[in-house]
């Protein structure tokens, strides 16, 4: 149970439940292959059964950490910072992103979009989930739409999401890792027949890096 003082700091985004932070190569989507410092924030109630970081779901398992400490750590490693989760938009991202931008860092987010957009972002990767659909604020602001393909019906879901996202968003289809052998050929065929889409792969897993 958090103290009242710490809970107030969390509520305003001055402290966040930090799960992990690490410097690596971006493995997915538009910025694949580029160096970035990842900040993984705990807490998610979207509940994807194939999620590969289920340990991020319970925010109480991850200690509230001062955003000043988070920013100081990030500033040591990279020019590009990726905020991920969990679902980071469960928390107010305004203070964190302002402090990162004040250090002249590029700030990206990976989100399901299930909560209203907060924070100032250079790049928004929206990866919508059927369990809890994105808010209009994220559809309107997303720079990239990345739909995970777990089964054939997900192609229909992908097209539904493409209709809702803003017209400038770059569209990606990515096989769910446990189904990659089955779904990757289908994605390749789909993109060849529907070239508004691009293929995204979890290249960091192929490279055996975080």
SERO-4910 file (N, C-alpha, C, O; in steps of 0.05 Angstrom, whole numbers):
BEGIN
 pado doro    nc1    nc2    nc3   cac1   cac2   cac3    cc1    cc2    cc3    oc1    oc2    oc3
  Unk    A     17    -24      0      0      0      0     18     25      0     34     28     18
  Unk    A     14     42    -19     30     66    -21     21     87      0     -2     88      7
  Unk    A     40    102      9     33    124     27     17    145     11     18    146    -13
  Unk    A      3    162     26    -13    182     13      4    201     -4     -4    209    -26
  Unk    A     28    208      7     45    226     -7     55    215    -34     55    228    -54
  Unk    A     64    189    -33     73    177    -57     51    173    -77     55    177   -101
  Unk    A     27    166    -67      4    162    -86     -2    188   -100     -9    188   -124
  Unk    A      0    211    -86     -5    237    -99     16    242   -121      9    253   -142
  Unk    A     41    235   -116     62    238   -135     57    221   -160     62    229   -183
  Unk    A     48    196   -155     41    178   -177     17    189   -193     17    189   -218
  Unk    A     -2    199   -179    -27    209   -193    -20    232   -212    -33    235   -232
  Unk    A     -1    249   -205      6    271   -222     28    265   -241     36    282   -257
  Unk    A     39    241   -240     60    232   -259     88    240   -252    106    238   -268
  Unk    A     92    249   -227    119    256   -217    135    231   -209    159    231   -208
  Unk    A    120    210   -203    132    183   -198    116    163   -215     92    166   -218
  Unk    A    130    143   -225    117    123   -242    126     95   -234    149     92   -225
  Unk    A    109     75   -237    117     47   -230    136     36   -251    127     25   -272
  Unk    A    162     39   -247    182     31   -266    187      1   -264    195     -9   -243
  Unk    A    183    -13   -286    188    -42   -287    217    -47   -295    231    -63   -282
  Unk    A    226    -34   -316    254    -38   -325    261    -16   -345    243     -2   -355
  Unk    A    287    -13   -349    297      7   -368    323     -5   -380    339    -16   -366
  Unk    A    326     -2   -406    349    -14   -419    354     -1   -447    336      9   -459
  Unk    A    379     -2   -455    388      8   -480    391    -15   -500    405    -34   -494
  Unk    A    378    -12   -523    379    -35   -542    373    -24   -570    374      0   -575
  Unk    A    367    -43   -588    359    -36   -616    329    -40   -619    318    -60   -611
  Unk    A    316    -19   -629    287    -22   -634    282    -45   -653    294    -46   -675
  Unk    A    264    -63   -645    260    -87   -661    236    -87   -679    233   -105   -695
  Unk    A    218    -68   -675    192    -70   -689    185    -43   -702    194    -22   -695
  Unk    A    167    -45   -723    155    -22   -734    173     -4   -750    194    -12   -760
  Unk    A    166     22   -751    179     41   -769    208     45   -762    225     48   -781
  Unk    A    216     45   -737    243     51   -728    260     26   -723    280     27   -709
  Unk    A    252      3   -735    267    -21   -732    297    -17   -739    303     -4   -760
  Unk    A    314    -27   -722    343    -26   -728    357     -2   -716    382      0   -719
  Unk    A    342     16   -704    355     41   -692    359     37   -662    344     23   -649
  Unk    A    379     50   -652    385     49   -623    365     66   -607    358     87   -616
  Unk    A    357     55   -584    338     70   -568    340     60   -539    347     37   -533
  Unk    A    333     78   -521    332     71   -492    303     67   -485    286     85   -488
  Unk    A    296     43   -475    269     35   -469    263     39   -439    279     31   -422
  Unk    A    240     51   -434    230     54   -407    204     40   -405    184     48   -417
  Unk    A    203     18   -390    179      1   -388    164      8   -362    174      4   -340
  Unk    A    140     19   -365    124     27   -343    104      4   -336     91     -7   -354
  Unk    A    102     -3   -310     84    -24   -302     55    -15   -301     49      9   -299
  Unk    A     37    -35   -304      8    -29   -303     -5    -33   -330      2    -18   -349
  Unk    A    -23    -52   -332    -39    -55   -357    -63    -72   -351    -62    -92   -337
  Unk    A    -86    -63   -361   -111    -78   -356   -124    -86   -383   -148    -93   -384
  Unk    A   -108    -85   -405   -119    -93   -431   -120   -124   -433   -140   -134   -444
  Unk    A   -100   -137   -422   -102   -166   -418   -100   -184   -443   -116   -202   -447
  Unk    A    -81   -178   -461    -77   -196   -484    -66   -223   -476    -46   -224   -462
  Unk    A    -79   -244   -484    -71   -271   -475    -43   -278   -485    -30   -295   -472
  Unk    A    -34   -266   -507     -8   -273   -518     14   -253   -510     36   -254   -521
  Unk    A      8   -235   -492     27   -215   -483     53   -229   -473     52   -248   -458
  Unk    A     76   -218   -482    101   -231   -474    114   -216   -450    137   -222   -443
  Unk    A    100   -197   -438    110   -184   -414     87   -182   -394     81   -161   -383
  Unk    A     74   -205   -388     52   -205   -369     60   -196   -341     44   -186   -326
  Unk    A     86   -198   -335     96   -189   -309     93   -159   -306     97   -148   -285
  Unk    A     87   -145   -328     84   -116   -327     56   -108   -318     51    -85   -311
  Unk    A     37   -127   -318      9   -120   -315      3   -107   -288    -12    -88   -286
  Unk    A     14   -119   -267      8   -110   -239     27    -87   -231     50    -92   -225
  Unk    A     16    -63   -232     33    -40   -225     44    -41   -197     66    -30   -192
  Unk    A     30    -54   -179     39    -55   -151     65    -71   -148     78    -68   -127
  Unk    A     72    -87   -167     97   -102   -166    122    -85   -173    144    -93   -169
  Unk    A    117    -61   -183    139    -44   -193    139    -18   -178    120     -3   -178
  Unk    A    162    -12   -165    163     10   -146    160     37   -159    172     42   -180
  Unk    A    144     55   -147    142     82   -157    170     95   -157    184     95   -137
  Unk    A    178    105   -180    205    116   -183    203    145   -193    186    152   -210
  Unk    A    219    162   -182    219    190   -189    226    193   -219    244    181   -229
  Unk    A    210    210   -233    216    214   -261    242    228   -265    254    226   -286
  Unk    A    252    243   -245    278    256   -247    300    234   -250    319    237   -265
  Unk    A    297    213   -234    316    191   -236    314    177   -263    334    170   -275
  Unk    A    289    173   -272    285    160   -298    298    176   -320    311    165   -338
  Unk    A    294    202   -320    305    220   -341    335    220   -340    348    219   -360
  Unk    A    347    222   -316    376    222   -313    388    197   -325    408    198   -339
  Unk    A    375    174   -319    385    148   -330    384    148   -361    402    140   -374
  Unk    A    361    157   -371    356    156   -400    376    174   -415    386    167   -436
  Unk    A    382    197   -403    399    217   -417    428    207   -420    443    219   -435
  Unk    A    436    186   -406    463    176   -407    468    159   -432    491    155   -440
  Unk    A    446    149   -445    450    128   -464    443    135   -493    458    128   -511
  Unk    A    421    150   -498    411    151   -525    398    178   -531    390    193   -512
  Unk    A    394    184   -556    379    208   -565    349    202   -567    333    220   -566
  Unk    A    343    176   -570    315    168   -573    306    151   -550    319    132   -542
  Unk    A    284    159   -538    273    145   -514    246    134   -522    229    148   -534
  Unk    A    242    108   -516    216     95   -522    202     88   -495    213     73   -479
  Unk    A    179     99   -491    163     93   -467    144     71   -475    128     73   -494
  Unk    A    145     49   -460    129     26   -466    118     14   -440    121     26   -419
  Unk    A    105     -9   -442     93    -21   -418     90    -51   -420    106    -64   -434
  Unk    A     70    -62   -406     48    -48   -394     34    -29   -414     38    -30   -438
  Unk    A     17    -13   -403      3      8   -418     10     35   -406     -3     43   -386
  Unk    A     29     49   -417     38     74   -404     18     96   -402     20    113   -384
  Unk    A     -3     96   -420    -23    117   -418    -43    113   -395    -61    130   -392
  Unk    A    -39     92   -379    -54     91   -354    -46    113   -335    -60    120   -316
  Unk    A    -22    124   -340    -10    144   -323     -8    170   -339     -7    170   -364
  Unk    A     -6    193   -325     -3    218   -338     27    221   -347     45    221   -330
  Unk    A     31    222   -372     58    223   -384     68    251   -388     90    255   -398
  Unk    A     53    271   -379     60    299   -386     87    308   -373    104    318   -387
  Unk    A     90    303   -347    114    312   -334    139    297   -344    160    309   -349
  Unk    A    136    271   -348    159    255   -357    168    264   -385    192    269   -389
  Unk    A    149    267   -403    157    274   -431    168    303   -432    186    308   -447
  Unk    A    157    321   -415    168    348   -415    197    348   -406    213    363   -417
  Unk    A    203    333   -385    230    332   -375    249    319   -396    272    328   -399
  Unk    A    240    298   -409    256    286   -430    261    305   -453    283    307   -464
  Unk    A    240    320   -461    243    339   -483    261    362   -475    275    373   -492
  Unk    A    261    369   -450    279    390   -440    309    382   -442    326    399   -442
  Unk    A    314    356   -444    341    346   -448    347    343   -478    368    331   -485
  Unk    A    330    352   -495    333    350   -524    333    321   -534    347    314   -552
  Unk    A    316    305   -521    314    277   -528    289    273   -546    268    287   -541
  Unk    A    290    255   -565    266    247   -580    251    227   -564    263    208   -553
  Unk    A    225    230   -562    209    214   -544    187    199   -560    170    212   -572
  Unk    A    188    173   -559    168    156   -572    152    141   -551    160    138   -528
  Unk    A    128    132   -559    111    115   -542    101     92   -558     94     94   -582
  Unk    A     99     69   -545     85     45   -555     61     41   -538     64     36   -514
  Unk    A     37     42   -549     13     41   -533     -9     26   -548    -11     25   -572
  Unk    A    -27     14   -532    -52      3   -543    -72     25   -549    -92     20   -563
  Unk    A    -67     48   -538    -86     70   -542   -111     69   -525   -130     84   -530
  Unk    A   -112     51   -506   -137     46   -491   -144     69   -472   -166     70   -462
  Unk    A   -125     87   -468   -130    110   -450   -125    135   -466   -110    135   -485
  Unk    A   -137    158   -457   -132    183   -471   -103    190   -472    -87    184   -453
  Unk    A    -95    204   -493    -67    211   -497    -59    233   -478    -73    253   -474
  Unk    A    -36    229   -465    -24    250   -449      6    251   -456     17    230   -465
  Unk    A     19    273   -452     47    275   -458     52    288   -485     34    293   -501
  Unk    A     77    294   -491     86    307   -516    105    287   -530    125    279   -519
  Unk    A     97    279   -554    111    256   -567    121    264   -595    108    278   -610
  Unk    A    145    253   -601    156    256   -628    146    233   -646    144    236   -670
  Unk    A    138    210   -633    128    188   -649    109    171   -632    116    164   -609
  Unk    A     86    165   -643     66    149   -628     61    124   -644     51    125   -667
  Unk    A     68    101   -633     62     75   -645     38     64   -631     38     57   -608
  Unk    A     16     62   -646     -9     52   -636    -12     22   -644    -12     16   -668
  Unk    A    -14      5   -624    -19    -23   -629    -45    -31   -615    -45    -40   -592
  Unk    A    -67    -29   -629    -94    -32   -617   -100    -61   -610    -90    -80   -624
  Unk    A   -116    -65   -590   -124    -92   -581   -154    -93   -580   -168    -74   -573
  Unk    A   -165   -117   -587   -194   -120   -588   -206   -118   -561   -229   -109   -558
  Unk    A   -192   -126   -540   -203   -126   -513   -211    -98   -503   -231    -95   -489
  Unk    A   -196    -78   -512   -202    -50   -503   -192    -32   -525   -168    -26   -527
  Unk    A   -210    -22   -541   -203     -7   -565   -192     20   -559   -197     31   -537
  Unk    A   -176     32   -577   -164     58   -572   -184     80   -569   -207     79   -578
  Unk    A   -174    101   -556   -190    126   -554   -186    143   -579   -167    139   -594
  Unk    A   -204    161   -584   -203    177   -608   -177    194   -608   -166    199   -629
  Unk    A   -168    203   -584   -145    220   -583   -120    206   -594   -103    219   -607
  Unk    A   -118    180   -590    -95    165   -600    -98    158   -629    -78    160   -644
  Unk    A   -122    151   -638   -126    147   -666   -118    172   -682   -105    170   -703
  Unk    A   -125    195   -672   -120    220   -687    -91    227   -688    -82    240   -707
  Unk    A    -75    219   -667    -48    228   -665    -27    208   -674     -4    215   -677
  Unk    A    -35    183   -678    -16    161   -683      0    166   -708    -10    174   -729
  Unk    A     27    161   -706     44    163   -730     45    136   -744     50    134   -768
  Unk    A     42    114   -728     42     88   -740     21     70   -727     16     72   -703
  Unk    A      9     53   -743    -10     34   -733      2      6   -737      8     -2   -760
  Unk    A      5     -8   -715     18    -35   -716     -2    -55   -705     -7    -56   -681
  Unk    A    -12    -72   -723    -33    -92   -715    -19   -119   -713     -6   -128   -732
  Unk    A    -23   -132   -690    -12   -159   -686    -30   -179   -698    -54   -180   -692
  Unk    A    -19   -197   -715    -36   -217   -728    -31   -244   -714    -10   -257   -717
  Unk    A    -52   -253   -700    -51   -278   -686    -67   -300   -700    -62   -324   -698
  Unk    A    -87   -291   -715   -104   -310   -731   -115   -295   -755   -111   -271   -758
  Unk    A   -128   -309   -772   -138   -297   -798   -158   -275   -793   -159   -256   -809
  Unk    A   -174   -277   -772   -193   -256   -767   -180   -229   -761   -192   -208   -765
  Unk    A   -155   -230   -752   -141   -205   -745   -137   -187   -770   -132   -163   -767
  Unk    A   -137   -198   -794   -135   -182   -818   -160   -164   -820   -158   -141   -829
  Unk    A   -183   -174   -813   -208   -158   -813   -205   -136   -792   -212   -113   -798
  Unk    A   -196   -143   -769   -192   -123   -747   -173   -102   -757   -177    -78   -751
  Unk    A   -152   -110   -770   -132    -91   -780   -144    -70   -798   -139    -46   -796
  Unk    A   -161    -79   -817   -174    -61   -835   -193    -42   -821   -196    -19   -828
  Unk    A   -207    -53   -801   -225    -36   -784   -209    -14   -771   -218      9   -769
  Unk    A   -186    -21   -760   -169     -1   -746   -157     19   -766   -154     43   -759
  Unk    A   -150     10   -789   -139     28   -810   -160     50   -818   -152     72   -825
  Unk    A   -185     43   -816   -206     62   -823   -209     83   -801   -218    106   -807
  Unk    A   -201     77   -777   -205     95   -754   -181    113   -749   -184    135   -738
  Unk    A   -157    104   -757   -133    119   -752   -131    142   -772   -143    141   -793
  Unk    A   -116    163   -765   -113    186   -783    -99    177   -809    -85    157   -810
  Unk    A   -104    193   -830    -95    185   -857    -65    184   -861    -56    173   -880
  Unk    A    -50    197   -843    -21    198   -846     -7    175   -832     18    172   -834
  Unk    A    -21    160   -816     -9    138   -801      2    117   -820    -11    109   -840
  Unk    A     26    107   -815     38     86   -830     28     59   -819     28     55   -795
  Unk    A     20     41   -837      6     17   -829     24     -8   -830     38    -13   -850
  Unk    A     25    -22   -807     42    -46   -805     25    -70   -796      7    -68   -779
  Unk    A     32    -93   -807     21   -119   -797     45   -135   -786     66   -138   -799
  Unk    A     41   -146   -762     63   -160   -749     53   -187   -738     34   -188   -723
  Unk    A     67   -209   -745     58   -235   -734     63   -237   -704     84   -229   -694
  Unk    A     44   -248   -690     48   -254   -662     69   -276   -660     68   -295   -676
  Unk    A     88   -273   -642    112   -289   -643    107   -319   -643    120   -334   -657
  Unk    A     88   -328   -626     83   -357   -625     70   -368   -650     69   -392   -654
  Unk    A     60   -350   -667     46   -359   -692     62   -349   -717     51   -349   -738
  Unk    A     87   -342   -713    101   -330   -735    105   -348   -759    104   -339   -782
  Unk    A    109   -374   -754    113   -393   -776     87   -395   -793     88   -397   -818
  Unk    A     65   -394   -779     39   -397   -793     29   -371   -806     19   -371   -828
  Unk    A     33   -349   -791     21   -324   -800     38   -307   -818     28   -291   -834
  Unk    A     65   -310   -816     82   -293   -833     77   -296   -862     75   -276   -876
  Unk    A     75   -320   -873     69   -323   -902     42   -310   -910     39   -299   -931
  Unk    A     22   -312   -892     -4   -299   -897     -1   -269   -898    -14   -255   -914
  Unk    A     15   -258   -879     20   -229   -879     34   -220   -904     27   -200   -916
  Unk    A     54   -235   -912     69   -228   -937     49   -227   -961     50   -208   -976
  Unk    A     32   -247   -963     13   -247   -985     -7   -224   -983    -13   -211  -1003
  Unk    A    -15   -218   -958    -35   -197   -954    -23   -170   -962    -36   -154   -975
  Unk    A      2   -165   -954     14   -140   -960     19   -137   -990     16   -115  -1001
  Unk    A     26   -158  -1003     30   -157  -1032      4   -151  -1047      4   -138  -1068
  Unk    A    -19   -160  -1035    -45   -155  -1047    -57   -128  -1037    -75   -118  -1049
  Unk    A    -46   -118  -1015    -56    -93  -1003    -33    -76   -995    -26    -74   -971
  Unk    A    -20    -63  -1014      6    -51  -1010      6    -25   -993     27    -13   -989
  Unk    A    -18    -17   -983    -18      5   -964     -5     -4   -937      3     12   -921
  Unk    A     -4    -31   -933      7    -43   -909     37    -49   -913     46    -53   -935
  Unk    A     52    -50   -890     79    -59   -890     82    -82   -870     65    -86   -853
  Unk    A    103    -98   -874    108   -120   -855    126   -111   -833    146    -98   -838
  Unk    A    119   -117   -808    136   -113   -785    142   -140   -772    125   -157   -770
  Unk    A    167   -143   -765    175   -168   -751    189   -161   -724    199   -139   -721
  Unk    A    188   -179   -705    201   -175   -680    231   -182   -683    240   -203   -674
  Unk    A    245   -165   -697    273   -171   -705    291   -174   -680    311   -189   -681
  Unk    A    284   -161   -658    301   -164   -634    301   -192   -624    320   -201   -611
  Unk    A    279   -207   -628    278   -235   -620    295   -252   -638    308   -271   -629
  Unk    A    295   -246   -664    313   -260   -682    342   -255   -675    359   -273   -678
  Unk    A    348   -231   -666    375   -223   -659    383   -231   -631    406   -229   -623
  Unk    A    363   -241   -616    367   -250   -588    378   -227   -571    397   -231   -556
  Unk    A    365   -204   -573    371   -181   -556    345   -172   -542    323   -180   -552
  Unk    A    347   -157   -521    322   -148   -506    303   -133   -524    282   -124   -515
***
